[in-house]
């Protein structure tokens, strides 16, 4: 699952979600990401597939518009 420009823009215009988004990036990152090229906190594909399956019922879905912002708002509230 890939983020679209629209998803990134939806978060970019909400500065109060930036810290939450960064936290989510590291929460979804593979363990030991700093030792594996390209040395970026890329999400673990298995975790992403599981989360998408639990949200949408199948792992090959793309984000529904507004779901990323809704998720980040929820994550901010519960933390």
N, C-alpha and C positions, 0 to 999 in steps of 0.2 A: 504494500500500500504506500502510495506516495502522497506527499502534501502538494497541493497546488499553490500557485501564486495567490489565488483568492484566499486560501486558508492562512497563508503567511501574512497577507495584508490585513485580514480580520483580526489577527493577534497584534500586528504592528500598530494599529490605530487604538489599541487598548493598553496603554502603558502599565496599568495596574495589574495586568496579567503577565507581564514580561518575566518577572522573577518566578512565577508559577510555571511558565512555559520552560524556562531553563531547568527548573527542578524536574519537570516531566521528561525532558530530554535525557537527563542523567539517570532517572529512574528506569527508563526503557533501554538504556545503553547496555551493550554486551559487557559481561564481566571481563575485566582486564583490557578494556578497549584501548588503553594508553600503550599497550605492548604490541598491538596488532595494526599493521599498516591498513589504512591511511591515518591511523592515530587520531581518529575522530569518534566522538560518542554516538556512533550509529546504533539504531535500535536493533535488538535481537529479533531476527525474523520470526522465530518460533513464538516469542512473547507477543509480537504484533499480530501474528495470525490468530493466536488464541483470543486476544482482546477483540479483534474484528469479528471473529466467529461468535463470541459471546454477545457482542453488540448487534450484529446484523444477521446472524444465522449462517453465514458462509464466509470463508476467509478471503475470497477474491473480490470483495466489495471495495468501493472507494468511499471516502468520508462523505456523508451527507452534509450539504452546506449548513454551517452553523453548529455542527456537532463538536468540532474542535474547541470553539469558544465555550460551548456549553460544558464540555468536559473540564476545561481549564477553570471555569467559574466554580464548578462543583469541587474540583481539587483544592482550590483556594479556600472555599468555605469549610471543608472538612479538616483542613490542616490548620 
